Amino acid sequence: MGRLPHVGFRDSHHPDSTILDFTPNEWWAFLGPHLAR
């Protein structure tokens, strides 16, 4: 199974990370603003 394209804001410290590699805190940082609308 192929990996998703990496997410831009993670590039600086995890160049080959994907959205699947997020930690719970990163998920909240990413999703929180969208869920709070």
Buried (B, 14 or more C-beta within 10 A) or exposed (E): EEEEEBBEEBEEEEEEBBBEBBEEEBEEEBEEEEEEE
